Amino acid sequence: MMQTLRWGILSTGAIAHTFATSLRDEPGAELVAVGSRTAARAAAFAQQFNIPHRPR
């Protein structure tokens, strides 16, 4: 049985986009949180990658 490793990202830049895209294809990985300097950027990133926990 594979355990799920839950990830959080504290950025919304180019490297974070690449990392989040890679996590979509990785079995046992789940992106669950994002943070950024602005709530608007974090919300946009969260919406793009369907991330449940973000600043409101």
VOGU-3710 file (C-alpha; in Angstrom, 3 decimals, decimal comma):
1> mmqtlrwgil> 0,000/0,000/0,000  1,412/3,348/-1,057  1,118/6,267/1,346  0,232/9,719/0,065  2,818/12,441/0,621  1,070/15,804/0,957  2,930/18,890/-0,312  2,664/22,628/0,269  4,327/25,286/-1,889  5,379/28,726/-0,638
11> stgaiahtfa> 5,723/30,373/-4,023  3,823/30,897/-7,259  6,702/31,504/-9,666  7,952/29,527/-12,650  9,709/26,832/-10,624  6,599/26,333/-8,478  4,510/25,901/-11,643  6,921/23,285/-12,956  6,940/21,486/-9,616  3,134/21,540/-9,291
21> tslrdepgae> 2,744/20,243/-12,843  5,163/17,394/-12,082  3,300/16,461/-8,906  0,125/15,864/-10,943  1,803/12,859/-12,589  3,512/11,512/-9,468  1,713/8,607/-7,782  1,451/9,056/-4,034  1,873/12,856/-4,148  -0,835/15,409/-3,411
31> lvavgsrtaa> -0,488/19,195/-3,552  -2,652/20,506/-0,720  -1,497/24,046/0,124  -0,018/27,152/-1,460  1,182/30,474/-0,091  2,430/33,628/-1,743  3,231/37,253/-0,957  -0,278/38,162/-2,074  -3,526/36,287/-1,514  -4,555/36,971/-5,122
41> raaafaqqfn> -1,518/35,171/-6,548  -1,980/32,240/-4,198  -5,679/32,002/-5,095  -4,957/32,039/-8,839  -2,281/29,353/-8,462  -4,581/27,264/-6,253  -7,378/27,490/-8,778  -5,084/26,462/-11,632  -3,824/23,395/-9,758  -6,968/22,601/-7,721
51> iphrpr> -5,247/23,182/-4,367  -7,659/23,167/-1,413  -5,697/25,242/1,156  -4,838/28,844/0,254  -5,058/32,313/1,744  -8,515/33,833/1,516
//
